[in-house]
Amino acid sequence: MTCVLYIEGSPNKAYSASIDVCSAFLDAYRHAHPDHEIRTLDIWDLAMPEFDAAALAAKYAGLSGTALTPEQAAAWQQIERLAAPFHEADKFLFGVPLWNFSIPYKLKHLIDAISQKDVLFTFDASGFAGKLAGKKAAVVYARGLAYQAPGSFTPAAEFDLQRPYMETWLRFVGVTDVAGIVVERTLFGPDGKVDRSRAIDEARTLARTF
């Protein structure tokens, strides 16, 4: 059965623009693909291991081909369990609010923990290869200000470290079919509502053929 993994990146459950747009996407997706499975990974309810000394030692032991100690093996198993939903899914939907021009620290924690050799990527003398090749992703980016508007005092070319980071990471782990939906001006009352409504319509359209 085809599986969609929805990674919910906002802790603001009542008012989040990214959650609203993702919810509209998922409603349309369910209607278009009633036989597909949708799983939710809420990073704010997710117990994530620290990438601590034991995990780091396990990483370097693996790179050097050294046998892991029991402590290192236990730490690495936690990393592999955390990454398992990404291998099990066929498609991804990310809801990503912009925090300090980038992504929420919980999402960064997840990405840092699971982006490991032989977990989400491999490499050899010819270069890197992502282990999530053949999968596809849709990413909803929510922003309080207007980064894309002409004359913006936070122009995307200088201040947007959110979308470039997510798309670079997804390509690195093998996901090259990536669609993005941007909702801006979430702090701007009526203007924000217009942008949110437009993004919801865009999400519904994308979901039908995703």
N, C-alpha and C positions, 0 to 999 in steps of 0.2 A: 504494500500500500504506500502511495506517495505521502510523504510527511513534510509538513512545514513547521519549522522551529521559529517561534516568535520570541525575540529577545527584547524584553521591556526595559527601557533604560531610564525611565523617570520615576522618582519616588512620589511625585505629585499626582496621586490617583484621581483626585476630584477635578482638577482644572488643566491637566496636561494637554497641550496641543499635540504632542507626538502620540500620546495614547489615543486621543480622539481620532486622529488620522489613521493610525494603525487599526483601531477598532472598525472603522469604516472599510478599510482594506479587507480585513478578515471576514466581515459580514458578507461583502461581495464575493470574496473567494469561496466561502462556504456554499453560497448559492450557486456559483459556477462549477464547483467541484465537490459535490456532496459526499463523494466516496473517499475524499482525502482526509488525512489525519492532521490536526493542528495541535502542537504542543507549545506551552508557554514557559519561558525561562525568565522569571522576574529576578533581575540581578540584586534587587534590594531584599529579597527573601532567600537568597542563595548563600549557603555556607561555602565560602571559598578559602582554600588553604593559603597560608602565607607562602610566598616563594622565598623561603628562608635558607639558612646555611645548609640544611640537609638536602633541600631540593636543588640548591645550586651545586652542591657536591655531586648529587646524582646526575645532574646535567653534564658536568665535566667528566665524570666517570664514563658516561655513555659516549661522549665524544672521543674519549681516549681508548675505549674498549675495555675499561677496567670493570671487574665485577663489583656490583653494588653491595654495600653493607646492608643489613636488615633495616636500619634506620633510613638509609637512602632509598631502598626499594619501597618502603612504606610511603615515603614522601612522593616518589614518582608515581605510585599507583593512584594517589589522590589527584595528581595532575591528569592522568589518563582518564580517570572517572569523570573529571570535570569537562574534559574534551569530548567524551563519548556522545553526547547529544548532537554535536556538530557532524560527527561521522554518520549517525543514524538518520539524520534529516536529508531530504533531497533539495529543499529550498529554505531560505532564511528571510525573515522579516525583522529588521532592526528599527526600534524607535529610539532616536538619539537626540536628546536636547543638547543645546550648546551651553557649555559651562566654561567660562573664562577662555573663550575663543576655541575651545577644544571639546572633549567628550567628558561625561561624568567619570569621576575617579573609580567608581565601582566597575564600570565597563572597561576602563583601562586595566584594572586589576585582573579581570577575567581574561582579557586579551593577552596581558603579560604572562599570566600563569600557563595558558594553554598553547601559546605560540612557541613550541619547542620542536627540536629536530626529532623526527620519527613519531611525532604526535600530530602536528598540523603541517609540517613540511619536511623535506629531505634535501640533502645537497651532496654533490660529489664534484669531481674536477670540472665537470661541464656546467655547473651552476646549481641554482635552487629549483625545486619543484614542489608545488603545493599539493597536499594530500586531500584537498577538498575539490579537486578538479571535477568538472561535469555538473556541479551544483550551481544554483543561481540565487541571487539575493535582491531584495528591495530594501531600501533604507529611507526612513522618514527623518528628515533633519528639521528640528524646531529651533527657532532663534527669536530672541526678544526684540532685536533691532532689524533694520532693513539693510542687510549686507549687500544685496544685489542691485539695489536701486541706484540710478545715476546720481552722482553728487553725495552719496552716503559718506558720513564721517567715520564709518567703520567699513571701508570697502573690502569686499571678499578677498581680493588679491593680496591684501595685507593682513586681514584679521581672521579669515576663515581657515582655521586649522582642523576643523571638524570633518567636513566632507573629504578633503584630500587625504586625511589620515585614514578614515574608514575605507576609502576606495583603494588606497595603497595596500593596506593590510589585507583586504579581501583578495586582491590580485596575488599578493605574496603567498597566501595559503591556497591558491588555485581557483578562486571564484572570479571568473572574468565576465560573466553575464550579470551586470549590476545595474539596477535602475534606482534613481534617486528622486525623492519628492521633497521639496523644500517649503516649509511654512514659516513665514517671517512676521515681524511686527506683533508678536504675541503680547507685548506690553502696551499696545496702542489702542485699546478699546475697539471702537467701530472698525478702524482700519485692520486691526488684528482679526476681527471676526470675518471680514471679507477675505483675507488671506487664508484663514482656516477653512472657510467654506470652499474656496478654490482648490485647496490641497485635498480636501475630502473628496471632491468630485474627481480629481486626478487619480487619487488612490483607488476609488471604485472602478474607474476605467482600466487602470493597470491590472487590478486583481483579476479581472475577468479572463485575461489571457496569460496570466503569470504561471 
